[in-house]
Amino acid sequence: MNAITPIRVRTDDDRRKAAHWAMKAPHNWHIIFKEPNRTNDQNSKMWAMLADISKSEPLGRKHTPDDWKAILMNACGWDVQFLEGLDGRPFPSGFRSSHMTVKQMIDLIEYMQAFGDENGVIWKQQLQYD
């Protein structure tokens, strides 16, 4: 066991290994349990949906898929900051979708779907990921 040795709990053996390591951990070490991050399929679906949203220009707004991701994450309540670039244009910074849990990504995708449906987005690319 070293300072960073993650265990993905898939089997009872994995649970026993985690319990064994916890019992042998030195005092003051931290043991962290965390939900799994979003899946590759979820990420692919999100980017396909963002491409469709960008092409459809809902609300008459023209943004790149990256910008739409930040806008929609912010609308869902995730902390996304917009910083001023050297050229004076804002760019998103802060929360990354790669750090989102499976559940958080489900919530974002559902929000994107509802936003797109309410604003006339033509869903083309995302269908391959349903």
KOLGU-4560 file (N, C-alpha, C; in nm, 3 decimals, padded with zeros to 5 digits):
<recs>
<n_xx: 00.086 n_yy: -00.118 n_zz: 00.000 ca_xx: 00.000 ca_yy: 00.000 ca_zz: 00.000 c_xx: 00.089 c_yy: 00.123 c_zz: 00.000 mol: A seq: 1 type: MET>
<n_xx: 00.063 n_yy: 00.215 n_zz: -00.092 ca_xx: 00.138 ca_yy: 00.341 ca_zz: -00.091 c_xx: 00.040 c_yy: 00.455 c_zz: -00.070 mol: A seq: 2 type: ASN>
<n_xx: 00.089 n_yy: 00.577 n_zz: -00.081 ca_xx: 00.007 ca_yy: 00.694 ca_zz: -00.048 c_xx: -00.120 c_yy: 00.703 c_zz: -00.132 mol: A seq: 3 type: ALA>
<n_xx: -00.114 n_yy: 00.661 n_zz: -00.257 ca_xx: -00.234 ca_yy: 00.666 ca_zz: -00.342 c_xx: -00.250 c_yy: 00.531 c_zz: -00.410 mol: A seq: 4 type: ILE>
<n_xx: -00.334 n_yy: 00.448 n_zz: -00.354 ca_xx: -00.362 ca_yy: 00.317 ca_zz: -00.411 c_xx: -00.512 c_yy: 00.298 c_zz: -00.414 mol: A seq: 5 type: THR>
<n_xx: -00.576 n_yy: 00.334 n_zz: -00.523 ca_xx: -00.722 ca_yy: 00.319 ca_zz: -00.528 c_xx: -00.763 c_yy: 00.173 c_zz: -00.545 mol: A seq: 6 type: PRO>
<n_xx: -00.876 n_yy: 00.141 n_zz: -00.489 ca_xx: -00.937 ca_yy: 00.010 ca_zz: -00.507 c_xx: -01.077 c_yy: 00.034 c_zz: -00.563 mol: A seq: 7 type: ILE>
<n_xx: -01.107 n_yy: -00.024 n_zz: -00.676 ca_xx: -01.243 ca_yy: -00.020 ca_zz: -00.729 c_xx: -01.315 c_yy: -00.142 c_zz: -00.676 mol: A seq: 8 type: ARG>
<n_xx: -01.420 n_yy: -00.121 n_zz: -00.600 ca_xx: -01.491 ca_yy: -00.231 ca_zz: -00.536 c_xx: -01.588 c_yy: -00.295 c_zz: -00.635 mol: A seq: 9 type: VAL>
<n_xx: -01.549 n_yy: -00.414 n_zz: -00.682 ca_xx: -01.634 ca_yy: -00.488 ca_zz: -00.777 c_xx: -01.673 c_yy: -00.624 c_zz: -00.721 mol: A seq: 10 type: ARG>
<n_xx: -01.592 n_yy: -00.675 n_zz: -00.630 ca_xx: -01.616 ca_yy: -00.809 ca_zz: -00.577 c_xx: -01.600 c_yy: -00.808 c_zz: -00.425 mol: A seq: 11 type: THR>
<n_xx: -01.638 n_yy: -00.918 n_zz: -00.363 ca_xx: -01.617 ca_yy: -00.932 ca_zz: -00.219 c_xx: -01.468 c_yy: -00.934 c_zz: -00.186 mol: A seq: 12 type: ASP>
<n_xx: -01.385 n_yy: -00.989 n_zz: -00.276 ca_xx: -01.240 ca_yy: -00.987 ca_zz: -00.254 c_xx: -01.189 c_yy: -00.843 c_zz: -00.248 mol: A seq: 13 type: ASP>
<n_xx: -01.241 n_yy: -00.757 n_zz: -00.334 ca_xx: -01.202 ca_yy: -00.615 ca_zz: -00.330 c_xx: -01.240 c_yy: -00.554 c_zz: -00.196 mol: A seq: 14 type: ASP>
<n_xx: -01.358 n_yy: -00.588 n_zz: -00.145 ca_xx: -01.401 ca_yy: -00.536 ca_zz: -00.013 c_xx: -01.306 c_yy: -00.584 c_zz: 00.097 mol: A seq: 15 type: ARG>
<n_xx: -01.269 n_yy: -00.712 n_zz: 00.092 ca_xx: -01.178 ca_yy: -00.766 ca_zz: 00.193 c_xx: -01.042 c_yy: -00.696 c_zz: 00.187 mol: A seq: 16 type: ARG>
<n_xx: -00.994 n_yy: -00.672 n_zz: 00.064 ca_xx: -00.866 ca_yy: -00.604 ca_zz: 00.049 c_xx: -00.873 c_yy: -00.462 c_zz: 00.106 mol: A seq: 17 type: LYS>
<n_xx: -00.982 n_yy: -00.391 n_zz: 00.079 ca_xx: -00.998 ca_yy: -00.255 ca_zz: 00.131 c_xx: -01.005 c_yy: -00.257 c_zz: 00.284 mol: A seq: 18 type: ALA>
<n_xx: -01.078 n_yy: -00.353 n_zz: 00.340 ca_xx: -01.088 ca_yy: -00.364 ca_zz: 00.486 c_xx: -00.952 c_yy: -00.397 c_zz: 00.546 mol: A seq: 19 type: ALA>
<n_xx: -00.878 n_yy: -00.485 n_zz: 00.483 ca_xx: -00.744 ca_yy: -00.522 ca_zz: 00.530 c_xx: -00.653 c_yy: -00.400 c_zz: 00.530 mol: A seq: 20 type: HIS>
<n_xx: -00.653 n_yy: -00.326 n_zz: 00.421 ca_xx: -00.569 ca_yy: -00.206 ca_zz: 00.414 c_xx: -00.611 c_yy: -00.103 c_zz: 00.518 mol: A seq: 21 type: TRP>
<n_xx: -00.743 n_yy: -00.089 n_zz: 00.539 ca_xx: -00.790 ca_yy: 00.007 ca_zz: 00.639 c_xx: -00.740 c_yy: -00.032 c_zz: 00.778 mol: A seq: 22 type: ALA>
<n_xx: -00.739 n_yy: -00.160 n_zz: 00.808 ca_xx: -00.693 ca_yy: -00.204 ca_zz: 00.939 c_xx: -00.543 c_yy: -00.184 c_zz: 00.957 mol: A seq: 23 type: MET>
<n_xx: -00.468 n_yy: -00.185 n_zz: 00.848 ca_xx: -00.323 ca_yy: -00.169 ca_zz: 00.856 c_xx: -00.277 c_yy: -00.024 c_zz: 00.833 mol: A seq: 24 type: LYS>
<n_xx: -00.370 n_yy: 00.063 n_zz: 00.800 ca_xx: -00.333 ca_yy: 00.202 ca_zz: 00.771 c_xx: -00.274 c_yy: 00.269 c_zz: 00.895 mol: A seq: 25 type: ALA>
<n_xx: -00.167 n_yy: 00.345 n_zz: 00.876 ca_xx: -00.109 ca_yy: 00.417 ca_zz: 00.990 c_xx: -00.208 c_yy: 00.520 c_zz: 01.045 mol: A seq: 26 type: PRO>
<n_xx: -00.189 n_yy: 00.556 n_zz: 01.170 ca_xx: -00.273 ca_yy: 00.660 ca_zz: 01.230 c_xx: -00.263 c_yy: 00.789 c_zz: 01.149 mol: A seq: 27 type: HIS>
<n_xx: -00.373 n_yy: 00.860 n_zz: 01.142 ca_xx: -00.386 ca_yy: 00.990 ca_zz: 01.074 c_xx: -00.391 c_yy: 00.981 c_zz: 00.922 mol: A seq: 28 type: ASN>
<n_xx: -00.389 n_yy: 00.860 n_zz: 00.866 ca_xx: -00.409 ca_yy: 00.849 ca_zz: 00.722 c_xx: -00.557 c_yy: 00.872 c_zz: 00.693 mol: A seq: 29 type: TRP>
<n_xx: -00.589 n_yy: 00.910 n_zz: 00.569 ca_xx: -00.726 ca_yy: 00.933 ca_zz: 00.525 c_xx: -00.772 c_yy: 00.816 c_zz: 00.440 mol: A seq: 30 type: HIS>
<n_xx: -00.893 n_yy: 00.772 n_zz: 00.464 ca_xx: -00.956 ca_yy: 00.671 ca_zz: 00.379 c_xx: -01.076 c_yy: 00.739 c_zz: 00.315 mol: A seq: 31 type: ILE>
<n_xx: -01.081 n_yy: 00.737 n_zz: 00.184 ca_xx: -01.186 ca_yy: 00.809 ca_zz: 00.112 c_xx: -01.268 c_yy: 00.710 c_zz: 00.030 mol: A seq: 32 type: ILE>
<n_xx: -01.399 n_yy: 00.716 n_zz: 00.047 ca_xx: -01.490 ca_yy: 00.640 ca_zz: -00.037 c_xx: -01.558 c_yy: 00.739 c_zz: -00.129 mol: A seq: 33 type: PHE>
<n_xx: -01.558 n_yy: 00.712 n_zz: -00.257 ca_xx: -01.621 ca_yy: 00.806 ca_zz: -00.349 c_xx: -01.693 c_yy: 00.732 c_zz: -00.459 mol: A seq: 34 type: LYS>
<n_xx: -01.798 n_yy: 00.799 n_zz: -00.507 ca_xx: -01.876 ca_yy: 00.741 ca_zz: -00.616 c_xx: -01.790 c_yy: 00.736 c_zz: -00.742 mol: A seq: 35 type: GLU>
<n_xx: -01.822 n_yy: 00.644 n_zz: -00.833 ca_xx: -01.746 ca_yy: 00.639 ca_zz: -00.958 c_xx: -01.772 c_yy: 00.763 c_zz: -01.043 mol: A seq: 36 type: PRO>
<n_xx: -01.669 n_yy: 00.803 n_zz: -01.118 ca_xx: -01.684 ca_yy: 00.915 ca_zz: -01.211 c_xx: -01.769 c_yy: 00.873 c_zz: -01.330 mol: A seq: 37 type: ASN>
<n_xx: -01.812 n_yy: 00.972 n_zz: -01.405 ca_xx: -01.896 ca_yy: 00.948 ca_zz: -01.522 c_xx: -01.829 c_yy: 00.846 c_zz: -01.615 mol: A seq: 38 type: ARG>
<n_xx: -01.914 n_yy: 00.779 n_zz: -01.694 ca_xx: -01.863 ca_yy: 00.676 ca_zz: -01.785 c_xx: -01.822 c_yy: 00.738 c_zz: -01.918 mol: A seq: 39 type: THR>
<n_xx: -01.747 n_yy: 00.662 n_zz: -01.995 ca_xx: -01.709 ca_yy: 00.707 ca_zz: -02.129 c_xx: -01.832 c_yy: 00.722 c_zz: -02.218 mol: A seq: 40 type: ASN>
<n_xx: -01.930 n_yy: 00.631 n_zz: -02.203 ca_xx: -02.054 ca_yy: 00.643 ca_zz: -02.282 c_xx: -02.128 c_yy: 00.771 c_zz: -02.247 mol: A seq: 41 type: ASP>
<n_xx: -02.133 n_yy: 00.805 n_zz: -02.118 ca_xx: -02.199 ca_yy: 00.930 ca_zz: -02.079 c_xx: -02.125 c_yy: 01.049 c_zz: -02.139 mol: A seq: 42 type: GLN>
<n_xx: -01.994 n_yy: 01.046 n_zz: -02.136 ca_xx: -01.915 ca_yy: 01.156 ca_zz: -02.191 c_xx: -01.941 c_yy: 01.169 c_zz: -02.341 mol: A seq: 43 type: ASN>
<n_xx: -01.944 n_yy: 01.057 n_zz: -02.411 ca_xx: -01.971 ca_yy: 01.060 ca_zz: -02.556 c_xx: -02.109 c_yy: 01.118 c_zz: -02.585 mol: A seq: 44 type: SER>
<n_xx: -02.207 n_yy: 01.076 n_zz: -02.507 ca_xx: -02.343 ca_yy: 01.127 ca_zz: -02.526 c_xx: -02.348 c_yy: 01.277 c_zz: -02.500 mol: A seq: 45 type: LYS>
<n_xx: -02.283 n_yy: 01.321 n_zz: -02.391 ca_xx: -02.282 ca_yy: 01.464 ca_zz: -02.359 c_xx: -02.225 c_yy: 01.546 c_zz: -02.475 mol: A seq: 46 type: MET>
<n_xx: -02.111 n_yy: 01.503 n_zz: -02.531 ca_xx: -02.049 ca_yy: 01.579 ca_zz: -02.639 c_xx: -02.133 c_yy: 01.576 c_zz: -02.766 mol: A seq: 47 type: TRP>
<n_xx: -02.199 n_yy: 01.465 n_zz: -02.794 ca_xx: -02.289 ca_yy: 01.459 ca_zz: -02.909 c_xx: -02.404 c_yy: 01.557 c_zz: -02.890 mol: A seq: 48 type: ALA>
<n_xx: -02.461 n_yy: 01.560 n_zz: -02.769 ca_xx: -02.571 ca_yy: 01.652 ca_zz: -02.741 c_xx: -02.524 c_yy: 01.797 c_zz: -02.749 mol: A seq: 49 type: MET>
<n_xx: -02.405 n_yy: 01.824 n_zz: -02.697 ca_xx: -02.351 ca_yy: 01.961 ca_zz: -02.704 c_xx: -02.329 c_yy: 02.005 c_zz: -02.849 mol: A seq: 50 type: LEU>
<n_xx: -02.286 n_yy: 01.912 n_zz: -02.934 ca_xx: -02.270 ca_yy: 01.945 ca_zz: -03.077 c_xx: -02.405 c_yy: 01.979 c_zz: -03.138 mol: A seq: 51 type: ALA>
<n_xx: -02.510 n_yy: 01.901 n_zz: -03.104 ca_xx: -02.644 ca_yy: 01.929 ca_zz: -03.156 c_xx: -02.696 c_yy: 02.063 c_zz: -03.105 mol: A seq: 52 type: ASP>
<n_xx: -02.673 n_yy: 02.091 n_zz: -02.977 ca_xx: -02.718 ca_yy: 02.219 ca_zz: -02.921 c_xx: -02.646 c_yy: 02.333 c_zz: -02.991 mol: A seq: 53 type: ILE>
<n_xx: -02.516 n_yy: 02.321 n_zz: -03.008 ca_xx: -02.437 ca_yy: 02.426 ca_zz: -03.073 c_xx: -02.486 c_yy: 02.452 c_zz: -03.216 mol: A seq: 54 type: SER>
<n_xx: -02.512 n_yy: 02.346 n_zz: -03.291 ca_xx: -02.559 ca_yy: 02.361 ca_zz: -03.430 c_xx: -02.699 c_yy: 02.421 c_zz: -03.438 mol: A seq: 55 type: LYS>
<n_xx: -02.781 n_yy: 02.393 n_zz: -03.338 ca_xx: -02.920 ca_yy: 02.441 ca_zz: -03.341 c_xx: -02.934 c_yy: 02.587 c_zz: -03.296 mol: A seq: 56 type: SER>
<n_xx: -02.831 n_yy: 02.640 n_zz: -03.230 ca_xx: -02.831 ca_yy: 02.779 ca_zz: -03.184 c_xx: -02.959 c_yy: 02.817 c_zz: -03.108 mol: A seq: 57 type: GLU>
<n_xx: -02.990 n_yy: 02.745 n_zz: -03.000 ca_xx: -03.110 ca_yy: 02.777 ca_zz: -02.924 c_xx: -03.103 c_yy: 02.917 c_zz: -02.864 mol: A seq: 58 type: PRO>
<n_xx: -03.220 n_yy: 02.978 n_zz: -02.851 ca_xx: -03.232 ca_yy: 03.115 ca_zz: -02.799 c_xx: -03.155 c_yy: 03.215 c_zz: -02.885 mol: A seq: 59 type: LEU>
<n_xx: -03.122 n_yy: 03.174 n_zz: -03.009 ca_xx: -03.048 ca_yy: 03.262 ca_zz: -03.099 c_xx: -02.903 c_yy: 03.281 c_zz: -03.058 mol: A seq: 60 type: GLY>
<n_xx: -02.852 n_yy: 03.193 n_zz: -02.972 ca_xx: -02.717 ca_yy: 03.207 ca_zz: -02.919 c_xx: -02.621 c_yy: 03.114 c_zz: -02.991 mol: A seq: 61 type: ARG>
<n_xx: -02.511 n_yy: 03.171 n_zz: -03.038 ca_xx: -02.408 ca_yy: 03.095 ca_zz: -03.107 c_xx: -02.291 c_yy: 03.074 c_zz: -03.012 mol: A seq: 62 type: LYS>
<n_xx: -02.271 n_yy: 02.949 n_zz: -02.972 ca_xx: -02.160 ca_yy: 02.915 ca_zz: -02.883 c_xx: -02.098 c_yy: 02.784 c_zz: -02.930 mol: A seq: 63 type: HIS>
<n_xx: -01.974 n_yy: 02.764 n_zz: -02.893 ca_xx: -01.907 ca_yy: 02.637 ca_zz: -02.921 c_xx: -01.963 c_yy: 02.531 c_zz: -02.825 mol: A seq: 64 type: THR>
<n_xx: -01.945 n_yy: 02.403 n_zz: -02.858 ca_xx: -01.986 ca_yy: 02.299 ca_zz: -02.763 c_xx: -01.920 c_yy: 02.317 c_zz: -02.625 mol: A seq: 65 type: PRO>
<n_xx: -01.793 n_yy: 02.357 n_zz: -02.621 ca_xx: -01.725 ca_yy: 02.381 ca_zz: -02.493 c_xx: -01.797 c_yy: 02.489 c_zz: -02.412 mol: A seq: 66 type: ASP>
<n_xx: -01.833 n_yy: 02.598 n_zz: -02.479 ca_xx: -01.903 ca_yy: 02.706 ca_zz: -02.409 c_xx: -02.040 c_yy: 02.662 c_zz: -02.362 mol: A seq: 67 type: ASP>
<n_xx: -02.112 n_yy: 02.587 n_zz: -02.447 ca_xx: -02.243 ca_yy: 02.536 ca_zz: -02.406 c_xx: -02.230 c_yy: 02.445 c_zz: -02.284 mol: A seq: 68 type: TRP>
<n_xx: -02.123 n_yy: 02.364 n_zz: -02.281 ca_xx: -02.103 ca_yy: 02.276 ca_zz: -02.165 c_xx: -02.093 c_yy: 02.360 c_zz: -02.038 mol: A seq: 69 type: LYS>
<n_xx: -02.014 n_yy: 02.465 n_zz: -02.040 ca_xx: -01.998 ca_yy: 02.550 ca_zz: -01.922 c_xx: -02.129 c_yy: 02.619 c_zz: -01.888 mol: A seq: 70 type: ALA>
<n_xx: -02.200 n_yy: 02.669 n_zz: -01.988 ca_xx: -02.328 ca_yy: 02.738 ca_zz: -01.966 c_xx: -02.429 c_yy: 02.643 c_zz: -01.902 mol: A seq: 71 type: ILE>
<n_xx: -02.439 n_yy: 02.522 n_zz: -01.955 ca_xx: -02.537 ca_yy: 02.426 ca_zz: -01.906 c_xx: -02.498 c_yy: 02.370 c_zz: -01.769 mol: A seq: 72 type: LEU>
<n_xx: -02.369 n_yy: 02.349 n_zz: -01.745 ca_xx: -02.326 ca_yy: 02.306 ca_zz: -01.612 c_xx: -02.358 c_yy: 02.414 c_zz: -01.510 mol: A seq: 73 type: MET>
<n_xx: -02.334 n_yy: 02.540 n_zz: -01.548 ca_xx: -02.366 ca_yy: 02.651 ca_zz: -01.459 c_xx: -02.516 c_yy: 02.657 c_zz: -01.433 mol: A seq: 74 type: ASN>
<n_xx: -02.597 n_yy: 02.636 n_zz: -01.535 ca_xx: -02.742 ca_yy: 02.638 ca_zz: -01.520 c_xx: -02.791 c_yy: 02.526 c_zz: -01.428 mol: A seq: 75 type: ALA>
<n_xx: -02.716 n_yy: 02.415 n_zz: -01.422 ca_xx: -02.751 ca_yy: 02.304 ca_zz: -01.334 c_xx: -02.702 c_yy: 02.325 c_zz: -01.191 mol: A seq: 76 type: CYS>
<n_xx: -02.633 n_yy: 02.434 n_zz: -01.169 ca_xx: -02.589 ca_yy: 02.465 ca_zz: -01.034 c_xx: -02.444 c_yy: 02.431 c_zz: -01.003 mol: A seq: 77 type: GLY>
<n_xx: -02.370 n_yy: 02.380 n_zz: -01.100 ca_xx: -02.229 ca_yy: 02.353 ca_zz: -01.076 c_xx: -02.151 c_yy: 02.482 c_zz: -01.087 mol: A seq: 78 type: TRP>
<n_xx: -02.052 n_yy: 02.495 n_zz: -01.005 ca_xx: -01.972 ca_yy: 02.616 ca_zz: -00.998 c_xx: -01.878 c_yy: 02.623 c_zz: -01.118 mol: A seq: 79 type: ASP>
<n_xx: -01.914 n_yy: 02.704 n_zz: -01.214 ca_xx: -01.830 ca_yy: 02.727 ca_zz: -01.331 c_xx: -01.799 c_yy: 02.876 c_zz: -01.334 mol: A seq: 80 type: VAL>
<n_xx: -01.672 n_yy: 02.907 n_zz: -01.333 ca_xx: -01.632 ca_yy: 03.048 ca_zz: -01.340 c_xx: -01.601 c_yy: 03.084 c_zz: -01.484 mol: A seq: 81 type: GLN>
<n_xx: -01.621 n_yy: 03.208 n_zz: -01.515 ca_xx: -01.581 ca_yy: 03.259 ca_zz: -01.645 c_xx: -01.474 c_yy: 03.364 c_zz: -01.621 mol: A seq: 82 type: PHE>
<n_xx: -01.355 n_yy: 03.340 n_zz: -01.673 ca_xx: -01.244 ca_yy: 03.433 ca_zz: -01.656 c_xx: -01.224 c_yy: 03.513 c_zz: -01.784 mol: A seq: 83 type: LEU>
<n_xx: -01.162 n_yy: 03.628 n_zz: -01.770 ca_xx: -01.134 ca_yy: 03.711 ca_zz: -01.887 c_xx: -01.000 c_yy: 03.670 c_zz: -01.946 mol: A seq: 84 type: GLU>
<n_xx: -01.002 n_yy: 03.635 n_zz: -02.074 ca_xx: -00.879 ca_yy: 03.597 ca_zz: -02.143 c_xx: -00.794 c_yy: 03.719 c_zz: -02.175 mol: A seq: 85 type: GLY>
<n_xx: -00.676 n_yy: 03.696 n_zz: -02.225 ca_xx: -00.585 ca_yy: 03.805 ca_zz: -02.260 c_xx: -00.643 c_yy: 03.895 c_zz: -02.370 mol: A seq: 86 type: LEU>
<n_xx: -00.729 n_yy: 03.837 n_zz: -02.455 ca_xx: -00.791 ca_yy: 03.916 ca_zz: -02.561 c_xx: -00.920 c_yy: 03.983 c_zz: -02.516 mol: A seq: 87 type: ASP>
<n_xx: -00.952 n_yy: 03.970 n_zz: -02.386 ca_xx: -01.073 ca_yy: 04.034 ca_zz: -02.333 c_xx: -01.198 c_yy: 03.947 c_zz: -02.338 mol: A seq: 88 type: GLY>
<n_xx: -01.191 n_yy: 03.834 n_zz: -02.410 ca_xx: -01.308 ca_yy: 03.746 ca_zz: -02.419 c_xx: -01.311 c_yy: 03.652 c_zz: -02.299 mol: A seq: 89 type: ARG>
<n_xx: -01.432 n_yy: 03.624 n_zz: -02.246 ca_xx: -01.440 ca_yy: 03.533 ca_zz: -02.132 c_xx: -01.422 c_yy: 03.387 c_zz: -02.176 mol: A seq: 90 type: PRO>
<n_xx: -01.370 n_yy: 03.307 n_zz: -02.084 ca_xx: -01.360 ca_yy: 03.164 ca_zz: -02.110 c_xx: -01.393 c_yy: 03.091 c_zz: -01.981 mol: A seq: 91 type: PHE>
<n_xx: -01.450 n_yy: 02.969 n_zz: -01.993 ca_xx: -01.492 ca_yy: 02.896 ca_zz: -01.873 c_xx: -01.373 c_yy: 02.835 c_zz: -01.800 mol: A seq: 92 type: PRO>
<n_xx: -01.387 n_yy: 02.831 n_zz: -01.670 ca_xx: -01.286 ca_yy: 02.770 ca_zz: -01.585 c_xx: -01.357 c_yy: 02.712 c_zz: -01.464 mol: A seq: 93 type: SER>
<n_xx: -01.297 n_yy: 02.616 n_zz: -01.400 ca_xx: -01.357 ca_yy: 02.563 ca_zz: -01.278 c_xx: -01.395 c_yy: 02.418 c_zz: -01.292 mol: A seq: 94 type: GLY>
<n_xx: -01.518 n_yy: 02.385 n_zz: -01.256 ca_xx: -01.565 ca_yy: 02.247 ca_zz: -01.249 c_xx: -01.550 c_yy: 02.177 c_zz: -01.382 mol: A seq: 95 type: PHE>
<n_xx: -01.499 n_yy: 02.056 n_zz: -01.379 ca_xx: -01.477 ca_yy: 01.978 ca_zz: -01.500 c_xx: -01.573 c_yy: 01.859 c_zz: -01.503 mol: A seq: 96 type: ARG>
<n_xx: -01.627 n_yy: 01.830 n_zz: -01.620 ca_xx: -01.720 ca_yy: 01.717 ca_zz: -01.629 c_xx: -01.650 c_yy: 01.584 c_zz: -01.602 mol: A seq: 97 type: SER>
<n_xx: -01.519 n_yy: 01.578 n_zz: -01.621 ca_xx: -01.447 ca_yy: 01.453 ca_zz: -01.593 c_xx: -01.446 c_yy: 01.420 c_zz: -01.444 mol: A seq: 98 type: SER>
<n_xx: -01.475 n_yy: 01.519 n_zz: -01.360 ca_xx: -01.481 ca_yy: 01.496 ca_zz: -01.216 c_xx: -01.622 c_yy: 01.465 c_zz: -01.168 mol: A seq: 99 type: HIS>
<n_xx: -01.718 n_yy: 01.467 n_zz: -01.259 ca_xx: -01.857 ca_yy: 01.443 ca_zz: -01.221 c_xx: -01.879 c_yy: 01.294 c_zz: -01.194 mol: A seq: 100 type: MET>
<n_xx: -01.972 n_yy: 01.266 n_zz: -01.102 ca_xx: -02.009 ca_yy: 01.128 ca_zz: -01.076 c_xx: -02.109 c_yy: 01.082 c_zz: -01.183 mol: A seq: 101 type: THR>
<n_xx: -02.134 n_yy: 00.953 n_zz: -01.184 ca_xx: -02.233 ca_yy: 00.898 ca_zz: -01.277 c_xx: -02.367 c_yy: 00.968 c_zz: -01.258 mol: A seq: 102 type: VAL>
<n_xx: -02.410 n_yy: 00.984 n_zz: -01.133 ca_xx: -02.539 ca_yy: 01.048 ca_zz: -01.103 c_xx: -02.540 c_yy: 01.194 c_zz: -01.147 mol: A seq: 103 type: LYS>
<n_xx: -02.433 n_yy: 01.267 n_zz: -01.122 ca_xx: -02.426 ca_yy: 01.407 ca_zz: -01.164 c_xx: -02.435 c_yy: 01.417 c_zz: -01.317 mol: A seq: 104 type: GLN>
<n_xx: -02.370 n_yy: 01.324 n_zz: -01.386 ca_xx: -02.375 ca_yy: 01.327 ca_zz: -01.533 c_xx: -02.515 c_yy: 01.293 c_zz: -01.582 mol: A seq: 105 type: MET>
<n_xx: -02.584 n_yy: 01.201 n_zz: -01.515 ca_xx: -02.723 ca_yy: 01.172 ca_zz: -01.552 c_xx: -02.807 c_yy: 01.299 c_zz: -01.539 mol: A seq: 106 type: ILE>
<n_xx: -02.789 n_yy: 01.371 n_zz: -01.429 ca_xx: -02.864 ca_yy: 01.495 ca_zz: -01.407 c_xx: -02.834 c_yy: 01.598 c_zz: -01.516 mol: A seq: 107 type: ASP>
<n_xx: -02.707 n_yy: 01.612 n_zz: -01.552 ca_xx: -02.669 ca_yy: 01.708 ca_zz: -01.656 c_xx: -02.730 c_yy: 01.669 c_zz: -01.791 mol: A seq: 108 type: LEU>
<n_xx: -02.720 n_yy: 01.542 n_zz: -01.827 ca_xx: -02.774 ca_yy: 01.496 ca_zz: -01.956 c_xx: -02.926 c_yy: 01.516 c_zz: -01.959 mol: A seq: 109 type: ILE>
<n_xx: -02.994 n_yy: 01.486 n_zz: -01.849 ca_xx: -03.139 ca_yy: 01.508 ca_zz: -01.844 c_xx: -03.173 c_yy: 01.656 c_zz: -01.859 mol: A seq: 110 type: GLU>
<n_xx: -03.094 n_yy: 01.742 n_zz: -01.796 ca_xx: -03.116 ca_yy: 01.886 ca_zz: -01.808 c_xx: -03.093 c_yy: 01.931 c_zz: -01.952 mol: A seq: 111 type: TYR>
<n_xx: -02.985 n_yy: 01.882 n_zz: -02.013 ca_xx: -02.956 ca_yy: 01.917 ca_zz: -02.152 c_xx: -03.069 c_yy: 01.873 c_zz: -02.244 mol: A seq: 112 type: MET>
<n_xx: -03.121 n_yy: 01.753 n_zz: -02.221 ca_xx: -03.232 ca_yy: 01.701 ca_zz: -02.302 c_xx: -03.354 c_yy: 01.793 c_zz: -02.290 mol: A seq: 113 type: GLN>
<n_xx: -03.389 n_yy: 01.828 n_zz: -02.166 ca_xx: -03.506 ca_yy: 01.914 ca_zz: -02.144 c_xx: -03.483 c_yy: 02.052 c_zz: -02.205 mol: A seq: 114 type: ALA>
<n_xx: -03.365 n_yy: 02.109 n_zz: -02.185 ca_xx: -03.334 ca_yy: 02.239 ca_zz: -02.242 c_xx: -03.345 c_yy: 02.234 c_zz: -02.394 mol: A seq: 115 type: PHE>
<n_xx: -03.287 n_yy: 02.131 n_zz: -02.454 ca_xx: -03.292 ca_yy: 02.119 ca_zz: -02.599 c_xx: -03.433 c_yy: 02.099 c_zz: -02.651 mol: A seq: 116 type: GLY>
<n_xx: -03.510 n_yy: 02.015 n_zz: -02.585 ca_xx: -03.648 ca_yy: 01.990 ca_zz: -02.627 c_xx: -03.731 c_yy: 02.117 c_zz: -02.619 mol: A seq: 117 type: ASP>
<n_xx: -03.710 n_yy: 02.197 n_zz: -02.513 ca_xx: -03.786 ca_yy: 02.321 ca_zz: -02.495 c_xx: -03.744 c_yy: 02.431 c_zz: -02.591 mol: A seq: 118 type: GLU>
<n_xx: -03.624 n_yy: 02.419 n_zz: -02.648 ca_xx: -03.570 ca_yy: 02.526 ca_zz: -02.730 c_xx: -03.542 c_yy: 02.485 c_zz: -02.874 mol: A seq: 119 type: ASN>
<n_xx: -03.611 n_yy: 02.382 n_zz: -02.921 ca_xx: -03.607 ca_yy: 02.346 ca_zz: -03.063 c_xx: -03.478 c_yy: 02.285 c_zz: -03.112 mol: A seq: 120 type: GLY>
<n_xx: -03.398 n_yy: 02.226 n_zz: -03.023 ca_xx: -03.275 ca_yy: 02.162 ca_zz: -03.067 c_xx: -03.311 c_yy: 02.039 c_zz: -03.150 mol: A seq: 121 type: VAL>
<n_xx: -03.245 n_yy: 02.024 n_zz: -03.262 ca_xx: -03.264 ca_yy: 01.907 ca_zz: -03.347 c_xx: -03.160 c_yy: 01.804 c_zz: -03.305 mol: A seq: 122 type: ILE>
<n_xx: -03.208 n_yy: 01.695 n_zz: -03.246 ca_xx: -03.118 ca_yy: 01.591 ca_zz: -03.197 c_xx: -03.081 c_yy: 01.498 c_zz: -03.312 mol: A seq: 123 type: TRP>
<n_xx: -02.957 n_yy: 01.499 n_zz: -03.351 ca_xx: -02.910 ca_yy: 01.410 ca_zz: -03.456 c_xx: -02.802 c_yy: 01.317 c_zz: -03.403 mol: A seq: 124 type: LYS>
<n_xx: -02.696 n_yy: 01.377 n_zz: -03.351 ca_xx: -02.579 ca_yy: 01.298 ca_zz: -03.311 c_xx: -02.605 c_yy: 01.213 c_zz: -03.187 mol: A seq: 125 type: GLN>
<n_xx: -02.680 n_yy: 01.264 n_zz: -03.094 ca_xx: -02.696 ca_yy: 01.194 ca_zz: -02.966 c_xx: -02.770 c_yy: 01.062 c_zz: -02.979 mol: A seq: 126 type: GLN>
<n_xx: -02.845 n_yy: 01.041 n_zz: -03.087 ca_xx: -02.924 ca_yy: 00.920 ca_zz: -03.101 c_xx: -02.837 c_yy: 00.795 c_zz: -03.099 mol: A seq: 127 type: LEU>
<n_xx: -02.714 n_yy: 00.806 n_zz: -03.146 ca_xx: -02.627 ca_yy: 00.688 ca_zz: -03.149 c_xx: -02.581 c_yy: 00.646 c_zz: -03.010 mol: A seq: 128 type: GLN>
<n_xx: -02.606 n_yy: 00.727 n_zz: -02.909 ca_xx: -02.562 ca_yy: 00.694 ca_zz: -02.773 c_xx: -02.676 c_yy: 00.659 c_zz: -02.681 mol: A seq: 129 type: TYR>
<n_xx: -02.799 n_yy: 00.654 n_zz: -02.730 ca_xx: -02.913 ca_yy: 00.619 ca_zz: -02.645 c_xx: -02.913 c_yy: 00.471 c_zz: -02.615 mol: A seq: 130 type: ASP>
</recs>
